[in-house]
Amino acid sequence: MTYIAHMNKAQKVFIRVQWSILKHAGCGMTSPLAMRSEVATLRFLKSKTKIPVPGILYHDVDADGAVGGEWMIMEYIDGDNLSTVWRSLDAKHREEVCVAIADVWAQIIGVTFHSIGSLYENESGEFYIGPMTRLASNRKTSISPPRLEKCGPFSNAKDWILATARRDLDFLEAPSDDANQKQRFVNGVVSSVQNFDFASQLDDLPIVLEHIDFAPRNILVSRTDPTKIVTVVDWEAARAVPMWAANPNFSFPPLSVTDEERKHLLTVIMNRIIANVPAWAKAIGQDLQPLRTLNDHAIYSGINPSLLLPAPYLSLSGTY
């Protein structure tokens, strides 16, 4: 739950409380480290980068149960949601804000790490990569959070993709009638991962930070200059992954651009990112398509692979 608190006439803050407000069993269940990782990620970005994010003013794990859930107080940053103002922008301003978006993404993937997982902060204020967290469950069949000892950190892409394929990173699910069939699909994907020639696919691409929902709805722009990004929000479940896996399906508000405009703007974004981070060209290139396909099958390993549609891996290339 998120609240806006008015401290006085001049100050507002955001208060987030990790309460499981259940619509039904399982829905709202969270990873026990989710908020701690989000807090660490925001503190890391605030102290180590120039990426515009809200500051963390206070965080408490609610060890005594006084609140009823882990909670934090965040800086309130005034601005317009980009998805709301997008339709009012002319072509020039749309292109300018796309350049700003590309610059922010380039900064995000410019943050590199040595392991795959999620960010945390120890008592000494040092940041490190630990178990990978994920968004809260929205499934009524979820019965418990993922087992942390199976969630990393991972030293290489193969171990991470294997854990994904085995469903180690998922919420535990109640038994179902088709469990045996799902397990056969899982076993098939696990076998594919184990037999995949990673040596021919992996190179010097770094492990980078990924905002898993980098889209206009999570970008606030200045009320007086809609081409200026004032903050990027919703860093829940942000993670460190190989650069080839950090490719957002950036989408504009529905029916707000023609196909031609969309391709042009995505090309503007892609070219700007590559200008700032040259390795991005290889990361989204066709040479790594087999690896992306394998990872996609691992993500959906409980589903018949023949039913999967191609994912928009090159969504920022302007060609998808």
Sequence and secondary structure as in RCSB ss.txt:
>XXXX:A:sequence
MTYIAHMNKAQKVFIRVQWSILKHAGCGMTSPLAMRSEVATLRFLKSKTKIPVPGILYHDVDADGAVGGEWMIME
YIDGDNLSTVWRSLDAKHREEVCVAIADVWAQIIGVTFHSIGSLYENESGEFYIGPMTRLASNRKTSISPPRLEK
CGPFSNAKDWILATARRDLDFLEAPSDDANQKQRFVNGVVSSVQNFDFASQLDDLPIVLEHIDFAPRNILVSRTD
PTKIVTVVDWEAARAVPMWAANPNFSFPPLSVTDEERKHLLTVIMNRIIANVPAWAKAIGQDLQPLRTLNDHAIY
SGINPSLLLPAPYLSLSGTY
>XXXX:A:secstr
 EEEEEEETTEEEEEEE     SSTTTT   TTHHHHHHHHHHHHHHH       EEEEE  TT SSSS EEEEE
    EEHHHHGGG  HHHHHHHHHHHHHHHHHHTT EESSBBEEEE TTS EEEES        TTEEE   GGG
S  BSSHHHHHHHHHTTTTS EE   TTHHHHHHHHHHHHHHHHHS GGGT  S  EEEE TT SGGGEEE SS 
TTSEEEE   TT EEEEGGG       STTSS HHHHHHHHHHHHHHHHHH THHHHHTSGGGHHHHHHHHHHHT
TTS GGG     TTTTTT  
